[in-house]
Amino acid sequence: MIFGFITVRCGSSRLPSKCLKEFGKYSVIEHVIERCRQYEIEPIVCTTCSEEDNVIIEISKLHKARYFRGSEKNKLSRWYHCAIKNEIEYFHTVDADDPFFCGELIKKSIRELIDGNYDIVLPTKKSSEGSGEVGYSIRTSMLKKVLENNKENDTEMIWPFFERIKDLNFSILENPNESSSPLRLTLDYIEDYWLLRSIIRILGNKPTRKEVENLFDNNPKLFKINYFRNEDWKNKQRIIEKNNK
């Protein structure tokens, strides 16, 4: 079984409670839970102990999804204790900010983790640049080592903490069928929400990743909805990464 740890919380300075926003027949977080199931990925909602995230727990219960509450800022700690509680050897991280992730790529990432005996499999290059198609596949045993070497609380960008581990065995996922379009389908700004809602209105809640990419290939003007925010997003990522090193 493949476990998808859905990382989500209501606190957000740019777009508060974005995970609760209406998203077709669901809210964003409900859509992500059901998209996991669409690809036979067992969802476990990983949220925080903050009172404002109580609503996320209620939604998880409504959708009969397992959940775990942990550190607000230390995602690594949250994931690790979730894995330990549920006796999970390895898992894939599913960011609720990436509602059109590719379930097939998640399966490929997990297979690569197992077959290559890797500690972690990183997202594709495009995904790391904001396309939101796939997350990280991680072994729980390696996550324990990372936490032992990390005394910091804020782990917004997780890769710098793994880089500190000597002899880390890792791989970067490749996607030979990746779209050449400059897709950024991460929910971070209100313009991103408008773009993602446009996809929902046209394709509904269950399009494959390929269908989403074809939509942009055939309608290049869609990019204009949030394109001017792309540089803002990249700058934010650079600042976070610099602070984590």
C-alpha positions in Angstrom: 0.0 0.0 0.0 1.2 3.5 -0.8 0.6 6.1 1.9 0.2 9.8 1.0 0.9 12.1 3.9 -1.2 15.2 3.1 0.5 18.2 4.5 -2.0 20.9 5.3 -2.9 23.7 7.8 -5.2 26.7 7.8 -2.5 29.3 8.7 -1.2 31.1 5.7 -0.1 34.8 5.4 -0.8 35.2 1.7 -4.0 33.2 1.3 -5.6 32.4 4.7 -7.5 29.1 5.0 -6.8 28.3 1.3 -7.3 24.6 2.0 -10.9 25.3 2.8 -11.7 27.3 -0.3 -14.4 26.0 -2.7 -13.0 23.7 -5.3 -15.7 22.3 -7.6 -17.8 19.7 -5.7 -15.3 19.8 -2.8 -13.1 22.2 -0.8 -9.4 22.1 -1.7 -8.5 19.6 1.1 -11.4 17.4 0.3 -10.4 17.4 -3.4 -6.8 16.3 -2.4 -8.1 13.5 -0.1 -10.3 12.1 -2.9 -7.6 12.6 -5.5 -5.3 10.3 -3.5 -8.1 7.7 -3.5 -8.6 8.1 -7.2 -5.0 6.7 -7.6 -5.3 4.1 -4.8 -3.1 6.1 -2.5 -4.1 5.8 1.2 -4.5 9.4 2.5 -3.3 10.4 6.0 -4.0 14.1 6.7 -1.0 15.6 8.5 -2.0 18.8 10.2 -1.1 20.8 13.3 -2.2 21.0 16.9 -3.4 24.5 16.4 -7.0 25.1 17.3 -7.7 26.7 13.9 -6.9 23.3 12.3 -9.8 21.6 14.1 -11.9 22.1 11.0 -9.4 20.0 9.0 -9.9 17.1 11.4 -13.6 17.3 11.0 -13.3 17.2 7.3 -11.0 14.2 7.6 -13.5 12.4 9.7 -16.3 13.3 7.2 -14.2 11.7 4.4 -13.2 8.7 6.6 -9.5 9.6 6.2 -6.9 8.9 8.8 -5.3 12.0 10.4 -2.4 13.1 12.6 -1.7 16.3 14.5 1.8 17.5 15.2 4.3 20.3 15.0 3.0 23.5 13.3 6.3 24.5 11.7 8.4 21.3 11.7 6.9 19.2 8.9 9.7 16.7 9.3 8.7 16.0 12.9 5.0 15.8 12.0 5.7 13.3 9.2 8.0 11.2 11.4 5.6 10.9 14.4 2.7 10.2 12.0 4.7 7.3 10.4 5.7 5.9 13.8 2.2 6.0 15.1 0.9 4.2 12.0 3.9 1.9 11.8 4.7 3.0 8.2 8.1 2.2 6.7 7.9 4.7 3.8 5.5 7.2 2.5 5.0 10.0 -0.1 4.4 13.6 0.8 1.3 15.2 -0.8 1.2 18.9 -0.4 -2.4 20.2 -0.2 -1.2 23.3 -2.1 -0.7 21.0 -5.2 -4.3 19.8 -6.0 -3.5 18.4 -9.4 -0.6 16.1 -8.5 0.1 13.1 -10.7 -0.9 9.9 -8.9 1.1 7.8 -11.5 4.2 9.7 -10.8 3.8 9.2 -7.0 3.6 5.4 -7.7 6.7 5.7 -9.8 8.5 7.6 -7.1 7.7 5.0 -4.5 8.8 2.1 -6.8 12.1 3.9 -7.3 12.5 4.3 -3.6 12.0 0.6 -3.0 13.8 -0.8 -6.0 16.8 1.5 -5.6 16.9 1.1 -1.8 17.0 4.9 -1.6 16.6 7.0 1.6 14.6 9.6 -0.3 13.4 10.2 -3.9 13.2 13.9 -4.8 10.5 15.5 -7.0 11.1 16.1 -10.7 12.8 19.3 -11.6 9.6 20.8 -13.0 7.8 20.0 -9.8 10.4 21.6 -7.7 9.9 24.7 -9.9 6.2 24.9 -9.0 4.4 22.5 -11.3 3.1 20.6 -8.3 3.1 17.2 -10.0 4.8 15.1 -7.3 6.3 15.3 -3.8 9.0 13.3 -1.9 9.1 9.6 -1.2 10.8 9.1 2.2 11.9 6.3 4.4 10.9 6.7 8.0 14.3 5.4 9.2 16.1 8.2 7.4 13.7 10.8 8.6 14.7 9.9 12.2 18.4 10.6 11.3 17.5 13.9 9.8 15.6 15.0 12.9 18.5 13.9 15.2 20.7 16.3 13.2 18.1 19.1 13.1 17.6 21.3 16.1 15.6 23.9 14.2 11.9 24.2 14.2 11.0 25.7 10.8 11.4 23.1 8.0 9.4 24.8 5.3 12.1 23.7 2.7 13.0 20.2 3.7 15.9 19.3 1.3 18.6 21.4 3.0 18.1 19.2 6.2 18.6 16.0 4.2 21.7 17.4 2.5 23.4 17.5 5.9 23.3 13.7 6.2 26.5 12.0 5.3 26.3 9.3 2.6 22.6 10.1 1.9 21.3 7.7 -0.8 18.9 9.7 -2.9 17.5 10.0 -6.4 15.8 12.7 -8.4 12.7 11.5 -10.1 12.6 11.9 -13.9 9.5 12.3 -16.0 10.2 11.7 -19.7 6.6 12.7 -20.6 6.7 16.0 -18.7 5.0 19.0 -20.3 7.3 21.5 -21.9 4.8 24.3 -20.8 5.9 26.5 -17.9 3.3 25.2 -15.5 3.0 26.5 -11.9 0.0 24.8 -10.4 0.8 25.5 -6.7 -1.8 27.3 -4.6 0.0 30.2 -3.0 -1.7 33.4 -4.2 -5.3 34.4 -5.0 -4.4 34.4 -8.7 -3.3 30.8 -8.4 -6.7 30.0 -7.0 -8.4 31.6 -9.9 -6.3 29.6 -12.3 -6.9 26.3 -10.5 -10.6 27.0 -10.3 -10.6 27.5 -14.1 -9.2 24.0 -14.5 -12.0 22.7 -12.2 -14.7 24.5 -14.2 -13.5 23.0 -17.5 -12.3 19.5 -16.5 -14.1 18.8 -13.2 -12.5 17.3 -10.0 -11.0 14.2 -11.6 -8.8 15.0 -14.6 -5.6 13.1 -15.1 -2.4 15.1 -15.0 -2.1 14.6 -18.8 -5.5 16.1 -19.3 -4.6 19.2 -17.2 -1.4 19.7 -19.2 -3.2 19.2 -22.5 -5.7 21.9 -21.4 -2.8 24.4 -21.1 -1.1 23.3 -24.3 -4.4 24.0 -26.2 -5.3 27.2 -24.2 -2.0 29.0 -23.7 -3.8 32.2 -22.5 -4.7 30.4 -19.3 -1.1 31.0 -18.2 -1.8 34.7 -18.0 -4.0 34.3 -14.9 -1.2 33.8 -12.5 2.0 34.2 -14.6 3.0 37.5 -13.1 3.2 35.8 -9.7 5.7 33.2 -10.8 8.7 35.4 -10.0 7.3 36.3 -6.6 7.0 32.6 -5.9 10.5 31.8 -7.0 11.9 34.6 -4.9 10.1 33.4 -1.8 11.5 29.8 -2.4 15.0 31.2 -2.7 14.7 33.1 0.6 13.3 30.1 2.5 16.1 27.8 1.1 18.8 30.3 2.0 17.5 30.6 5.6 17.4 26.8 6.0 21.1 26.4 5.0 
